[in-house]
Amino acid sequence: MKPQTIAVQNLVLADHIRPGETLCWGQAAAEPLTLTETLMRQRQELGGVKAFVGISWSETTDPAHADAIQFMSYCGTGRNRLLHRTGQLDILPIHYSQFETSLAGRVDVLFLQLAPGRTPGTFSFGLACEYLWPLIRSARLVIAEVNDQVPPTPASVEVRPGDIDIIVPTSRPVPAPADAPATDIHRAIASYIAEIVPDGACLQIGLGTLPAAILESLDGHRQLGVHTGLFVDGLARLIESGVIDNSQKPFDKGVSVAGLIAGTEVTHRMCRDTELVRLAPATYTHSLPVLAQIDRFTSINSALEVDLTGQANAERAGQSYIGAVGGGTDFSRGAAAAHDGLPIIALPSARKARDGSLISSIVASLKGPVSIARADAGILVTEYGMADLRGLTLEERKKQMIRITHPDLRDAIAKQAE
């Protein structure tokens, strides 16, 4: 069936969305802002709905909108922190690889941001495929904002006109992630990681200042590959410089595979003009059987705190939910299962409190939830070194972790551990 085309000024969501239904849309740069902004303006006419949101960079996830929308997310990232701080965000604490089965039976209405396809009459996922792909098949209603400023990134799966119920044509710039300069601490952590990442490794990495610094430290490497949940500018620059060529992977040779794209024009140009980046569903990017087949698969993630046994909290700082379970365990297990794989968690050894005192990121006992279990612990890296916990007993782990704790806090942490 051919989709209906409606101009945004004529879109009345109450004509299409039923009271009590659950909506979902793409996250970060893939949020269909024209549709979500229309939803927020018209929310009072919908009779009460729910929304599953991912990383939010826009003002649509505002506590003021919770008067008519119940928000749920897997993360407290971006502006979701405001929702959680005011008690307006419910958390779905599951692994990324489980999104398809968890969301498919929950989401009634799917909002998409698509790009016009490279071939006339077709569509591209543009900036995100990940958990959106299964929802195209299971949602009752699919409304697509087709934005001609979104790059038509190739994907392993295809959006067909018959998959869409309503098309809303738009033309607006794509949001880019905030840029924060790296510190000496970030660069020190990055240098340790660069030492152990071998040529020919296949990378998975996240978003933020520390991941950006790590990618910069890999300029001297060769024949790297990419199989990741998130594709960022640092990866695009390594492709342009020849560091990443994806030649050593057992499949997807010559292609960087990702579920979500968050970058600036350097990345968008690569997605628009080449076949070097390909989007894929989370069931592929985060699949343990897939990851286990990739030799030297190197997973690089972060955490808010880790304890002396290797357990990691990547979700909560104090009373604030600012992270996620996410794909940390999926990728750590994939790297552990891969031949010569490297499951890495990187974080500064301490952070400064408001009064200027140091708070250790390595603790005797976690203050938040266990996002990655100690059985999945691999290599922990701070600016003071690396602790490879694989195959170590609890007492052996304790000694290694104290060694990479901030020097001013080591004695206190060791005493607490006793």
N, C-alpha and C positions, 0 to 999 in steps of 0.2 A: 504494500500500500504506500502511495506517495505521501510524504509528510506535508502537513499544513504549514504554510509560511505566514507568520504574523509579525508585523512591525511592533517594536517594543512599546510604543505609545498606545497600541491597541490591545496589549496583552493584559487580560483580566484573569489572574491566577485562580480566583474563586470559581471560575467557570470550569476549571480543570482539576483542581486539587480538592479532595474531600476532607472534612474535619477529622482530626485524629490521625491522619496519615503521617508517615515518616519520610522526610526528604533527605537527599544526600547530594553532594556536589564535589567537584575536584578541589584539591587543596593548593595552598601557596599560589604560585603564578598561574596555576590551572583553574583557579576559581572563576566561574562565569559571572563576572561582576555585574553585568547588566541584569542578569536574572536574579542574583541574590539581592541586589539593591532594590529591584522591583518587589521581591518578596518582603523585604523589611518595610517598605512603604505601604504594602497592601496587607500586612500580617493580621491586622485586626478584623479583616473581612473573611478570614479563612476558617474561623471557628475553632482555632487551637490546633497546632501541628507540632511535630517533632522534627529535629534536624540532626543528622550525623555529620560532623564537620571534622576535617583534618587540620593541618597547620593553617593558621589564619593570619594573613598579613593585612587584611582590610578591616574597616570599621563595621562590617556587617555583623560580626560576632561581638555585639555590644550588650552589656547587661540590660540596657533599656529595652532591648528587643525581646527579652525573656518574659515580657508581660503576655506574649501571645505565642512564643515558640519555646519548646523545651529542648535545650541543647545537650548533645552527647558527643563525645570525641574519644579517640584513643590517646590523645596527647594534650598537654597543657602548654604547648609551644605557641609563640607569637601572642596575638591578642586573646587567645583562649585563657591566658592567665587571669585576665580581668574577670572573665566569666566564673572561673573557679574561685577566685578571691571573694566574690560576692555570693557564692553558693549556688550559681546558676549553671553549673556544668557537671554532668554525670560522666564518669570515666568507664570506658570499655577496655579492661586490661588484658588484651590478648596479643599473641604473636602476630606479626604481619602476615605470615603464611596462612593464618586462619581466617583472614578477612572474608574470603569468598564464601565460606560456609556460614560465617556468623552474620554477614550483612545481607546475603541474598534473600533470606527469609524475613528480613526486617524492613528493608527499604521499599517503599511504594512508588516514590517519584524520584527520578534522577535528573539533575541539572548537569549539562555538559558544556564545556567550552571546547569547540572544535575549530580546526582550520579548514579552509577549502582544500581539497586534495590536489595532488600534483596533476592528476588527470581530471578534466572537467566532469562534473557530476558526481565526484567522489568526495570523501571527507577524511581528514586526518585527526588522530587524537591530539596532535599538537604538542602539548606539554605534559600530559599525564595519561597513562593507561592503567597501571597498577590494579587497584581494587575496583576501578570503574568498569572494566571490561565485563566481569560477570554480571554486574547490575544492569547492563544494557539488555541482557537476555531475561532477567528475572523481574525487573521493575514493571509496575503496571503502566507507568507513563514516563516517557523520555522527552525532555525539552532541551534542545541544543541551541546554544548561542554560537553562531558561526562567525568567527572574528577574523577578518582578512589580514589582521596584523600579527596573528599567531603563526609561527613557522610550521609548515606541513611536514612534520617529522615522520619518517617511515616507522612502521610498527609490524610486529609479528602477527597481529590480528587486525581485522578490517571492520570499520564502521560503514555499514551499508545504508542507503536511504530508507530501506524498509525497517531499520532498527530505530528510527526516530519518528516520534509522533508530531512534534511541533518544532519548526526552525524559526529562530529569531536572528536575523542578520544584524551584525554590528561591525564597527571598526573603531578600536580603541587600543592604546598602547598596553603592552604587557608589563606587569609589575616585576621589579627585580629585587633580589635580596639585598638587605643592608650590608654595607661594606665596613668592616671594622679592622683597623691595622693590627698586625701581629705584634706581640711583645717578645722580649728576650726569652721569657719562659716558654712561650709557644715555639720559638725557634729552637730552643734547647731540646724540647720534647721531640720535635720534628727531626732533629739531627740523629737522635738515638734510633728512631724508627727507620730512617733512611739507611742506616748501617745494616739492618737485618733484612730489609726487603730485597730479594734477589732480582737480578735481571730475569725477565720472562714471567714475573709474578702477575697475577690477575687481581685487580684491586676492587675492593668495596670500601666506600668512605662516605661520610655524612656531610652536613652543611654547617658552616660556622668558621670562626677565625682559626681555630686549631687545625681542622681539616685542610683549610686553605694553606696554612703554613707547611703542613706535611707534604702536600702536593708540590709546593715550591721546592722542597728539599730533594725531590726526586728527579731534578733536571739532568743529573748525570747518568740516569738509568737507561736501559735499552729494552726494547721488545716487551713492554708492559701491556697488559690487557685490562679491560673493564667489564665487570659484571656486577651491577650495583642497583640499589633501590633508588638512588638519587644521583643525577648527573649535574655537575657544577662547572663553573668557569675554569677552575684549575685543571680539570680533566681535558677540556677543550684546548687549553694552551699546551698541554703535554702532547696532545695529538698533533697540533700544528708544528711543534718543535721536533716531532719524530720519536719522542720517548715512548708514546703509546702507539702501537701498530696492530695490536690484537692478533699477532701472527702465531702465538704459542698456545692459544686455546684449542681444546679438542673440537669445539664447534663454534659457530658464530665468528669464524675467522675474518679478520679485517673490520669487525664491527663492534662498537661499544654498546652494551645492552643495559638499559635502565628502565625503571618504572615511572619516574618523575623527573622533570627537568626544571632546574632553578638557576638561571644565569642571566647574563647581560647579552649585548649584541654579539659578542664573540661566540657565544654558544648558540644563539638563535641563528646566526649566519650559517654555522656548521649544520644545524638541523634543517635549515631551509635549502641549502645549496648542495649538500653531499648525501651519500648513503653511509656515512661513517658512524652515525648514531641511530639506534633502533629502540623504540619503546616496546615493552612487553608487560604482560600481566604479572601481579605479585606471585601468582602460583608458579611462575617460571623464575622470576628474579630471586625469590626467597626459597626455592625448592631445595630441600636437603639432598635428594638424589641427583639433582642437576649440579649443585655446588660441589658435591663430593667427587665429581668426575673431573674437576678443573684442577690440574696440578698447580701447586704454589698459589692456591687461592688465599689471598691476604685480606682479612677482614679488619678494618680499623674503625673502632667505635669509641665513644666517650661515656663517662658516667659522672654523677654528682659526688659520689663517695664510694669507696671500696673498703672492705674490712680485711683483716690480716689473713683470712683464709681464702680470699679471692672473690667473695660475694660482692656484687655491684648493685648499687641503687642508682638507676638512671631516670627516676620518676619524680621524687619529692625532695624538696629542700625546706626543712622546717615544716610549716603548715601549708606551704605553697606547692601545688602540683604543676611543675614546669617542664617535665620531660615526657617520657613514654616507655612502655615496654618495647614497642616498635619491633624492629628487625634485629636487635642485638643478639638475642639467643639464636635466631635462625642462622645468622651469618657466622656467629662463633662456632656453632655446631658444624656448619658447612666447612669452615676452615679447618676444624679439628679432624674432620673426616677425609679431607682432601690430602693427596700425597704431597708432603712438604708444605702443607698449609700453615698459615700463621694467624691465629686468633688474637688480636691485639686490642687492648683497652688503654686509651691514653687520656691523661688528665693532669692538671697542675697539682702539685703536692699539697697546696693550701690555698685558701682564699682569705681576703681581708674582711673582717667584720666592720660595721659602721664606726666603731670606736677605734679602728686601726689595728686591732689585735688579729692574730692569725688563727684561722680555723682549719684544722687538718682535714684533707680530703681522704686520708687513710686513717681509719678508725678501728678501735678494738671491737666495736659493735655498731652495726648500721643504725642510723636514726630514721631511716625510711624503709620502704619495701625492698625485697630482694628481686631485682629485675633480671639479673643473670646469676644463676646458682653457682656455688663454688665448684660443683662438678663440671661446669662448663668454662671455668677460668682458664685462661691461656697466659699471655704475656702482658704484664702490667707495666706501663711506662709513665714516669714523671720526669721533670727536669733534672732529677738527681739519679736517673738510671733506669734500668730494666729489671723486672723480676719475672723470670719464667717459672710459672707455678706448675707446669705440666709434669705429672708424675711425682710430685713432691707430697710428703706427709703434711699434716697441719702444722707441726712444729717447724718443719723445714720452710714451709710457706711463711710463717710468722717472721722468721729471721730475714728472709728475702724482702718482705714487704717493709719491715722497719728500716732496712737499708736504703730504700728509695723514698722514705718519708722526709718531710722538711727537717733539716738539722735542728732547728730551734724547738721542734715538737717531738723528736724521736724518743727522748727519755720519758716524756709524759705518756706517749702511746704505748711504749714498752711496759711501763708500770701498770697501765690500765689492763694490758693484756695478761698480766700475771694474776 
